[in-house]
């Protein structure tokens, strides 16, 4: 019983990562880069992830960020920091395309970061 309760109160990256990839692929997988649509896509990706995570009914506040960049050979560096409870809180960083979700035809790079913070 105690293990079940601990699982319920812990942000588990292995369960959240597929949600991130599914949201990314459902919105930008077959699209061409269009700067005027980036903000719409970012909002849709973050909303889809947030909706799925809220439906889990876990006691977390979620901080979700999404960056989309045209795939043109340029470098991209991101940094995030957060003060958290190391026992329950965690972070997921999903880069698409990646080794886990390959797409040789991808025209964009998308990086989603999700912090799960217990309250």
Secondary structure, DSSP 8 states (H G I E B T S, - for coil): -HHHHHHHTS--HHHHHHHHHHHHHHHHTT----GGGHHHHHHHHHHHHHHHHHTTT-SEEEEEEEEEEE-SS------------TTT-EEEEEEES-SSS--TT--EEEEEEEEEEE-
